[in-house]
Amino acid sequence: MTDTPPDRLSIYPDSPFYDYDVLARGIGVRFRGEEKTTVEEYCISEGWIKVSAGKAVDRKGRPLQLTLKGPVEVWYKEDPAA
């Protein structure tokens, strides 16, 4: 595994940007200088994150998402050796 997190990542297994190994290792996301723990998807190069929008759900039963734009920083929380 590399020390650089992927440019885009999603927590949903049916997404083409899902990566179990990366999620199991642990990802930290900082958006506009504040660490976020409820991020469902992010893209560093395009500068956005997606977070759930309350209790409303879509037709697949997943929470509706808000796309927030701004600077995104991502890092691994765990060491690969751990």
KALIN-V221652 format. One record per residue. N is the residue number from 1. RES is the residue in three letters. PHI is phi in radians with two decimals (* if undefined). PSI is psi in whole degrees, -180 to 180 (* if undefined). Layout:
# KALIN-V221652
{{N/RES/PHI/PSI} {N/RES/PHI/PSI}}
This chain:
# KALIN-V221652
{{1/MET/*/147} {2/THR/-1.52/167} {3/ASP/-1.55/-2} {4/THR/-1.79/123} {5/PRO/-1.16/159} {6/PRO/-1.15/154} {7/ASP/-1.14/-34} {8/ARG/-2.41/138} {9/LEU/-2.61/143} {10/SER/-2.25/152} {11/ILE/-1.58/-5} {12/TYR/-1.64/125} {13/PRO/-1.06/-25} {14/ASP/-1.47/-1} {15/SER/-1.46/145} {16/PRO/-1.22/-12} {17/PHE/-1.77/15} {18/TYR/-1.44/137} {19/ASP/-2.52/105} {20/TYR/-1.05/-43} {21/ASP/-1.07/-40} {22/VAL/-1.19/-44} {23/LEU/-1.14/-37} {24/ALA/-1.17/-32} {25/ARG/-1.23/-32} {26/GLY/1.81/127} {27/ILE/-2.15/135} {28/GLY/-1.85/140} {29/VAL/-2.22/127} {30/ARG/-2.02/125} {31/PHE/-2.15/121} {32/ARG/0.94/39} {33/GLY/1.44/1} {34/GLU/-2.08/130} {35/GLU/-1.26/131} {36/LYS/-1.96/138} {37/THR/-1.95/-4} {38/THR/-1.93/22} {39/VAL/-1.32/130} {40/GLU/-1.74/-25} {41/GLU/-2.76/149} {42/TYR/-2.53/161} {43/CYS/-2.51/116} {44/ILE/-1.24/-48} {45/SER/-1.14/-33} {46/GLU/-1.59/-13} {47/GLY/1.27/54} {48/TRP/-2.61/159} {49/ILE/-2.31/159} {50/LYS/-2.10/129} {51/VAL/-2.22/158} {52/SER/-1.25/150} {53/ALA/-1.91/62} {54/GLY/1.46/-147} {55/LYS/-1.66/-5} {56/ALA/-1.18/142} {57/VAL/-2.18/156} {58/ASP/-1.54/-174} {59/ARG/-1.21/-16} {60/LYS/-1.62/0} {61/GLY/1.53/4} {62/ARG/-1.58/152} {63/PRO/-1.08/145} {64/LEU/-1.14/149} {65/GLN/-2.03/145} {66/LEU/-1.85/137} {67/THR/-1.74/121} {68/LEU/-1.92/133} {69/LYS/-1.87/140} {70/GLY/2.81/-177} {71/PRO/-1.20/133} {72/VAL/-2.11/130} {73/GLU/-2.09/138} {74/VAL/-2.33/142} {75/TRP/-2.59/163} {76/TYR/-1.46/136} {77/LYS/-1.46/-32} {78/GLU/-1.89/151} {79/ASP/-1.29/144} {80/PRO/-1.13/-26} {81/ALA/-1.35/-21} {82/ALA/-1.33/*}}
